[in-house]
């Protein structure tokens, strides 16, 4: 396991302890942010748009 995956696993464990589910898609989004391919702001906007679409 590389350092990025270790950090992601730790973050996911914390979020799941709070009762939230993290998908593989969420993990991929976080990896893109950590590699600098996507800003964190754009990632948040993407997640908000997904949830808006689901709940409309």
Secondary structure as the mmCIF struct_conf table of DSSP 4:
data_model
#
loop_
_struct_conf.conf_type_id
_struct_conf.id
_struct_conf.beg_label_comp_id
_struct_conf.beg_label_asym_id
_struct_conf.beg_label_seq_id
_struct_conf.end_label_comp_id
_struct_conf.end_label_asym_id
_struct_conf.end_label_seq_id
HELX_RH_AL_P HELX_RH_AL_P1 UNK A 3 UNK A 17
TURN_TY1_P TURN_TY1_P1 UNK A 18 UNK A 19
HELX_RH_AL_P HELX_RH_AL_P2 UNK A 24 UNK A 34
TURN_TY1_P TURN_TY1_P2 UNK A 35 UNK A 36
BEND BEND1 UNK A 37 UNK A 38
HELX_RH_AL_P HELX_RH_AL_P3 UNK A 40 UNK A 54
TURN_TY1_P TURN_TY1_P3 UNK A 55 UNK A 55
#
